[in-house]
Amino acid sequence: MSVLTRLAGQVMRGLLVPKPVVVQEAAGFKVRKFLKLRCQYCYFVRVNGRMHVECTAQGRHKQREPFNVKLLW
């Protein structure tokens, strides 16, 4: 095997390797029995009969009340 064919094989192998996929994970709501505002940008919202805390500054401040199982049936 010549040096040229070996070098060409290494270049082709490098081109055929798939690029890693970057996944941005999003945080969901924290389920808490007692909701509280954690910063000045947090505010309360009522959605489908449940209280939620939304935050425009920090997405990790999002909270919601747990489901009332008695109302589901």
Sequence and secondary structure as in RCSB ss.txt:
>XXXX:A:sequence
MSVLTRLAGQVMRGLLVPKPVVVQEAAGFKVRKFLKLRCQYCYFVRVNGRMHVECTAQGRHKQREPFNVKLLW
>XXXX:A:secstr
  HHHHHHHHHHHHHHS            EE SS    STTEEEEEETTEEEEEESS GGG EE    HHHH 
